[in-house]
């Protein structure tokens, strides 16, 4: 499958709390606000949850995204994505061509994304048949202090020759969106600025306005 469902990818992130049920409830509430404000595409991440808890929360999020007319990508688990009727799966860094092919069999009509942390990893994902990659961290990010080194927008320019859409991730503030797009990014992925912002709707609208369009297909 070619192309992206949207230029903005919202990455889920539960708030830090000792009460898992509260964190899940707050994530759902924030995501509902974002979807109703026009968030076009959601990547359900939440890698730290136990399998049963992750499946239960993913099922709730899938219902919410479907109800609001958005696109849903499930992180790491192609079988879960297929079970939930998601639009795609996002595989972790270091994914092999065999793993991408296995995900394609689970989701024959879905988008297969891969996390990359160097331009070389983007090239590997493209050759292996992924539909897109996130490249991170482009900038230092408060969501992951010390995560890096930051690649900068020059890394995005390098990946333009690989023939696959690349989404800029990591420290993507509204003011940095244009830099990323001008450097060749097909879109941007945002986590903390939207999932933990005091006014997620206004934040979302600012990103969509800077991107110029909410979606390529919606």
Phi, psi and omega in degrees: 000134182256162176078174179243153176288340182194164177272347179242125178245117179270123182258126183288151180200111180290147175293154179281119180201156178279356182249100183304322181295322178294317180299316179296318180295319179292322176300312180300318182295316180295317181295322177298317178299317181294317180296319180291337177273356175114012177300124188270335192212131183236133172254109177280112186258271172047052186290340187278350182287150172296153187307313182294318179294322180294318179297317181296316179292320178299323179296318177297316181293321178299317178298318182294312181296318180297317181299323183268002174080023180265178175258142183235129171244134178260131179286130164075333192242096182293325180295319177295318178301316179294318181298325183271356183070031180288165182277347180180181178226146177244115187268152185286168176302148181084005179297137181268167176299323178297319180291324176294318178296322178295318177297322179296324178292324177291324185232071186299335179252008186263167175270133180251113178253159181222139173280132177230150182234004172213157174302326179298323178292328174297316179300318179297315180297321179295315179295329182279353175100015175292157179273331179198168175221149164267142177241124185208159351273131177288319177232161172303143185233130177292342178292332179224077181303133179084356180284129182165199010285155178294137186276328184079166185289342178299329177297325177294321178298322180298322185283350183298336182278356188271353174074024180222140178300136178237132181254126179284133182222142175105103178071026184275090173281167178303319182292344181261355183300312183298321177303315182294316180295317180296332179277357175113359179296135177286338181188185179228150175246137184227134179242279189300320184298333179257318184286337182241006180289154180287334179225081186299326181297312179297320177299315179300313181299325178295317178296314182297320179296319181291325178289335176095338179200142182287331189199152175278336189235338189285000000 
